[in-house]
Amino acid sequence: MLNDSTILITGGTGSFGNTFVPMTLAKYNPKKIIIFSRDEMKQWEMAKKFQGDSRVRFFIGDVRDKDRLYRALDGVDYVVHAAATKIVPTAEYNPFECIKTNINGAMNLIDACIDKGVKRVVALSTDKASSPANLYGATKLASDKLFVAGNSYSGAHDTRFAVVRYGNVMGSRGSVIPFFLSIRDGGELPITDARMTRFMITLEQGVELVWHAFDDMVGGEIYVKKIPSMNICDIAKAVAPDAFHKIIGIRPGEKLHEQMIGVEDAYYTYEYPEHFKILPNINGWDTCEQRIKDGRKVPEGFIYASDNNHEWMSVEQLRSWIEVNKAKVGNI
């Protein structure tokens, strides 16, 4: 599907973009991948990785700027929307800025993609959009709803929108693994709550989920990858087995457990071998056979959260993963 196509990724200099670009270049050989982001320094650093590859282009811009999006989307076939203000405490203290990027930016992108004739758009979401407990999660829930509704908003246009949702990305910048690694020699690791659990997904799995969404989507689906969970203390043991754990309490807006599918979504959720799919509960799309395909409806009351998961990652498994990926942990 992505072969010989033009792809644009918003927020493309982030952890996801730095993994999506080389994987997609290798698998699909697209005509062009456009990195759309507002940080010129990050673009300069990323451009050095792809020096000499004419398929990778860079475009300075902000999703808050609709006119700039219109220019960037000229001739684009597929869009991955990864741009977001996503650090939970930052969003709590700067709510207006978070709303401008995550909600207004989503609206700008939807309008621009429809008007410029983009074929398909996949927006990245987060576990925090399911039963949100903080402003970041609330803005991403609103964003998800906007992208789902964009399929009817597009009218006679052919542009289609879908969403992928996943939890904690292992080793990404700002995540717990590189944080623990940076202080493990100090002998004391800060633990928010000993009961806390988190989903664990690699960036490669996240990219593959986006590929699947592009290939499978009819429009309005939310794709949720099946991934293992870990207890925060086990993560700490994998990183620094001899370190002392200091309980510091949950930060503002933080959840004890991550949730990707809430009980209210169970009515519209279908299960597949490697993922779940939440269908839109508007326009009768949740009963559309083209969207359901070979899915099996989950039972009433179903919740997919990091504490009730059937799959768990062991301390040994995480330690092995860190050893193999130590060069890129905290740099992706």
C-alpha positions as CSV (number, residue, x, y, z in Angstrom):
1,M,0.0,0.0,0.0
2,L,2.7,2.5,0.9
3,N,5.0,1.5,-2.0
4,D,5.9,4.5,-4.2
5,S,3.7,6.8,-2.1
6,T,4.2,10.1,-0.5
7,I,3.9,10.0,3.3
8,L,3.9,12.9,5.8
9,I,4.5,12.5,9.5
10,T,3.6,15.3,11.9
11,G,5.9,15.5,14.9
12,G,8.2,13.4,12.8
13,T,11.4,14.1,14.7
14,G,10.2,12.4,17.9
15,S,10.8,8.8,19.0
16,F,8.1,7.4,16.8
17,G,9.3,9.2,13.7
18,N,12.9,8.2,14.2
19,T,11.8,4.5,14.1
20,F,9.0,4.8,11.5
21,V,11.1,6.4,8.8
22,P,13.9,3.9,8.5
23,M,11.5,0.9,8.9
24,T,9.1,2.3,6.2
25,L,11.9,3.1,3.8
26,A,13.2,-0.4,4.1
27,K,9.9,-2.2,3.8
28,Y,7.9,-0.1,1.3
29,N,10.4,2.1,-0.6
30,P,8.0,5.1,-0.6
31,K,8.6,7.9,-3.1
32,K,8.9,10.4,-0.3
33,I,8.6,10.7,3.5
34,I,8.1,14.3,4.7
35,I,9.1,15.1,8.3
36,F,6.8,17.9,9.4
37,S,7.8,19.5,12.8
38,R,8.5,22.8,14.4
39,D,12.0,22.1,15.9
40,E,14.7,23.0,13.4
41,M,17.5,21.6,15.6
42,K,15.8,18.1,15.9
43,Q,15.3,18.2,12.1
44,W,19.0,19.0,11.5
45,E,20.0,16.1,13.8
46,M,17.6,13.7,12.1
47,A,18.6,14.8,8.6
48,K,22.2,13.7,9.3
49,K,20.9,10.1,9.7
50,F,19.4,10.2,6.2
51,Q,22.0,12.2,4.4
52,G,22.1,11.3,0.7
53,D,18.6,9.7,0.7
54,S,16.5,11.9,-1.5
55,R,13.3,10.2,-0.3
56,V,13.5,11.9,3.1
57,R,12.4,15.5,3.2
58,F,12.0,18.0,6.0
59,F,9.4,20.7,6.4
60,I,9.4,23.2,9.3
61,G,5.8,23.8,10.5
62,D,3.3,23.6,13.3
63,V,0.0,21.7,13.3
64,R,-1.5,24.9,14.9
65,D,-0.8,26.7,11.6
66,K,-3.4,25.5,9.1
67,D,-1.9,27.4,6.2
68,R,1.4,25.7,6.7
69,L,-0.3,22.3,6.8
70,Y,-2.0,23.0,3.5
71,R,1.3,23.8,1.8
72,A,3.0,20.7,3.4
73,L,0.2,18.3,2.3
74,D,0.4,19.1,-1.4
75,G,0.7,15.8,-3.2
76,V,0.7,13.7,0.0
77,D,-1.0,10.3,-0.1
78,Y,-0.8,9.1,3.6
79,V,-0.4,10.9,6.9
80,V,0.8,9.7,10.3
81,H,-0.2,12.2,13.0
82,A,2.4,12.0,15.8
83,A,2.6,15.6,16.9
84,A,1.4,16.2,20.4
85,T,2.1,18.0,23.7
86,K,2.2,14.9,25.8
87,I,4.2,15.3,29.1
88,V,1.5,15.0,31.7
89,P,2.8,17.6,34.2
90,T,3.6,20.0,31.4
91,A,0.0,19.7,30.2
92,E,-1.4,20.2,33.7
93,Y,0.5,23.5,34.2
94,N,0.1,24.7,30.6
95,P,-3.4,23.5,29.6
96,F,-4.1,26.2,27.0
97,E,-1.0,25.2,25.0
98,C,-1.8,21.5,25.2
99,I,-5.3,22.2,23.8
100,K,-4.0,24.3,21.0
101,T,-1.7,21.5,19.8
102,N,-3.7,18.4,20.6
103,I,-7.2,19.5,19.8
104,N,-6.9,22.6,17.5
105,G,-4.0,21.0,15.7
106,A,-6.1,17.8,15.1
107,M,-8.9,19.9,13.7
108,N,-6.5,21.8,11.4
109,L,-5.0,18.5,10.1
110,I,-8.4,16.9,9.5
111,D,-9.5,19.9,7.4
112,A,-6.3,20.1,5.5
113,C,-6.2,16.4,4.7
114,I,-9.7,16.4,3.4
115,D,-9.2,19.5,1.3
116,K,-5.8,18.3,-0.1
117,G,-7.2,14.9,-1.1
118,V,-5.0,12.8,1.3
119,K,-6.0,9.1,1.0
120,R,-5.6,7.8,4.6
121,V,-4.6,9.3,8.0
122,V,-3.6,7.4,11.1
123,A,-3.4,9.4,14.3
124,L,-1.3,8.2,17.3
125,S,-3.2,8.0,20.6
126,T,-2.4,6.9,24.1
127,D,-3.7,4.8,26.9
128,K,-4.4,8.1,28.8
129,A,-7.2,8.8,26.3
130,S,-9.2,5.9,27.9
131,S,-11.1,7.2,30.9
132,P,-8.7,10.2,31.2
133,A,-7.5,11.4,34.5
134,N,-5.4,14.3,33.3
135,L,-5.6,17.1,30.7
136,Y,-3.3,15.4,28.3
137,G,-5.5,12.3,28.2
138,A,-8.6,14.5,27.9
139,T,-7.2,16.3,24.9
140,K,-6.2,13.0,23.3
141,L,-9.7,11.6,23.8
142,A,-11.1,14.7,22.1
143,S,-8.5,14.3,19.3
144,D,-9.6,10.6,18.9
145,K,-13.2,11.6,18.6
146,L,-12.3,14.2,16.0
147,F,-10.4,11.8,13.8
148,V,-13.2,9.2,14.1
149,A,-15.9,11.8,13.2
150,G,-13.6,13.1,10.4
151,N,-14.8,10.1,8.3
152,S,-18.3,11.5,8.1
153,Y,-17.2,15.1,8.1
154,S,-15.2,14.4,4.9
155,G,-18.5,14.0,3.0
156,A,-18.0,13.0,-0.6
157,H,-14.2,13.2,-0.2
158,D,-12.3,9.9,-0.1
159,T,-10.1,10.8,2.9
160,R,-10.3,8.2,5.7
161,F,-9.1,8.5,9.3
162,A,-8.2,5.9,11.9
163,V,-6.4,5.9,15.3
164,V,-3.9,3.6,16.9
165,R,-3.6,3.5,20.7
166,Y,-0.7,2.1,22.8
167,G,0.9,2.5,26.2
168,N,4.4,3.1,27.6
169,V,7.0,2.9,24.8
170,M,10.1,1.0,26.1
171,G,13.3,3.1,26.1
172,S,11.8,6.2,24.6
173,R,13.0,9.6,25.6
174,G,11.4,10.7,28.9
175,S,10.1,7.2,29.8
176,V,10.9,5.3,33.0
177,I,13.6,3.0,31.7
178,P,16.2,5.6,30.6
179,F,15.2,7.6,33.8
180,F,16.1,4.7,36.0
181,L,19.3,4.0,34.0
182,S,20.4,7.6,34.5
183,I,20.3,7.4,38.3
184,R,20.8,3.7,39.1
185,D,24.3,4.2,40.3
186,G,23.1,6.5,43.0
187,G,21.7,3.6,45.0
188,E,18.1,4.9,45.3
189,L,15.3,4.7,42.7
190,P,12.2,6.9,43.2
191,I,9.0,4.7,42.9
192,T,5.7,6.5,42.7
193,D,3.6,3.6,44.0
194,A,4.7,-0.1,44.5
195,R,1.3,-1.2,43.0
196,M,1.8,0.7,39.8
197,T,1.7,-1.2,36.5
198,R,2.5,-0.2,32.9
199,F,2.0,-1.6,29.5
200,M,5.2,-2.3,27.6
201,I,5.5,-1.9,23.8
202,T,8.5,-1.4,21.5
203,L,8.6,1.4,19.0
204,E,8.9,-1.3,16.3
205,Q,5.6,-2.8,17.4
206,G,4.1,0.7,17.3
207,V,5.2,1.2,13.7
208,E,3.9,-2.2,12.7
209,L,0.5,-1.3,14.2
210,V,0.4,1.9,12.1
211,W,1.2,-0.2,9.0
212,H,-1.6,-2.6,9.9
213,A,-4.1,0.3,10.4
214,F,-3.3,1.8,6.9
215,D,-3.8,-1.6,5.4
216,D,-6.9,-2.7,7.3
217,M,-8.9,0.6,8.0
218,V,-12.3,1.4,6.5
219,G,-12.5,4.6,8.6
220,G,-13.1,5.4,12.2
221,E,-11.4,2.4,13.9
222,I,-9.2,2.6,17.0
223,Y,-6.6,-0.1,17.0
224,V,-5.2,-1.3,20.3
225,K,-2.1,-3.6,20.3
226,K,-2.0,-6.6,22.6
227,I,1.2,-6.0,24.7
228,P,2.5,-7.2,28.0
229,S,2.4,-5.4,31.4
230,M,5.0,-4.9,34.1
231,N,4.9,-3.8,37.7
232,I,7.0,-0.6,38.3
233,C,9.1,-2.4,41.0
234,D,9.9,-5.1,38.5
235,I,11.0,-2.5,36.0
236,A,13.3,-1.0,38.7
237,K,14.7,-4.5,39.5
238,A,15.5,-5.1,35.8
239,V,17.4,-1.8,35.5
240,A,19.1,-1.8,39.0
241,P,18.7,-5.0,40.9
242,D,20.6,-3.8,44.0
243,A,19.1,-0.3,44.2
244,F,16.9,0.8,47.1
245,H,13.4,1.8,46.3
246,K,12.0,5.1,47.7
247,I,8.2,5.6,47.5
248,I,7.5,9.2,46.5
249,G,3.8,9.1,45.6
250,I,1.9,9.5,42.4
251,R,2.5,12.7,40.5
252,P,-0.3,15.1,39.5
253,G,-2.5,13.6,36.7
254,E,-0.8,10.2,36.9
255,K,-2.7,6.9,37.0
256,L,-2.0,3.9,39.1
257,H,-2.6,1.6,36.1
258,E,-2.8,2.2,32.4
259,Q,-6.0,1.5,30.5
260,M,-6.5,1.3,26.8
261,I,-10.0,0.0,26.5
262,G,-12.7,1.1,29.1
263,V,-15.9,-0.7,30.0
264,E,-17.9,1.8,27.9
265,D,-15.9,0.9,24.8
266,A,-16.6,-2.9,25.3
267,Y,-19.9,-2.7,23.5
268,Y,-18.0,-1.7,20.3
269,T,-14.8,-3.6,20.7
270,Y,-13.7,-6.7,18.7
271,E,-10.7,-9.0,19.4
272,Y,-8.2,-10.3,16.8
273,P,-5.1,-12.5,17.3
274,E,-2.7,-9.5,17.9
275,H,-4.9,-6.5,18.6
276,F,-8.3,-5.2,19.5
277,K,-10.3,-2.8,17.4
278,I,-12.8,-0.2,18.9
279,L,-15.3,0.6,16.3
280,P,-17.0,4.0,16.1
281,N,-20.4,4.1,17.8
282,I,-21.8,6.6,15.3
283,N,-23.6,6.1,12.0
284,G,-24.1,2.4,12.8
285,W,-20.4,1.8,12.0
286,D,-20.0,-0.5,15.0
287,T,-22.1,-3.2,13.2
288,C,-20.4,-2.7,9.8
289,E,-19.1,-6.1,8.5
290,Q,-16.3,-4.4,6.5
291,R,-15.0,-3.0,9.7
292,I,-15.5,-6.1,11.9
293,K,-14.1,-8.6,9.4
294,D,-13.1,-11.7,11.3
295,G,-13.2,-10.1,14.7
296,R,-14.8,-11.6,17.8
297,K,-16.8,-9.2,20.0
298,V,-15.4,-8.9,23.6
299,P,-17.7,-9.7,26.5
300,E,-19.8,-7.0,28.2
301,G,-17.9,-5.3,30.9
302,F,-14.5,-6.0,29.3
303,I,-11.6,-3.7,30.3
304,Y,-8.1,-3.8,28.9
305,A,-5.8,-2.4,31.6
306,S,-2.2,-3.0,32.6
307,D,-3.3,-4.6,35.9
308,N,-5.7,-7.1,34.5
309,N,-3.6,-8.1,31.5
310,H,-3.1,-11.8,30.6
311,E,0.4,-11.2,29.4
312,W,3.3,-10.1,31.7
313,M,6.9,-9.3,30.9
314,S,9.4,-10.8,33.4
315,V,12.4,-9.0,34.9
316,E,14.7,-11.3,32.9
317,Q,12.9,-10.5,29.6
318,L,13.2,-6.7,30.2
319,R,16.8,-7.0,31.2
320,S,17.6,-8.9,28.0
321,W,15.8,-6.3,26.0
322,I,17.8,-3.5,27.6
323,E,21.0,-5.3,27.0
324,V,20.2,-5.7,23.2
325,N,18.9,-2.1,22.9
326,K,21.2,-0.2,25.3
327,A,22.7,1.9,22.6
328,K,19.3,3.5,21.7
329,V,17.6,3.6,25.1
330,G,16.9,7.2,25.9
331,N,18.0,8.3,22.4
332,I,14.8,7.3,20.6
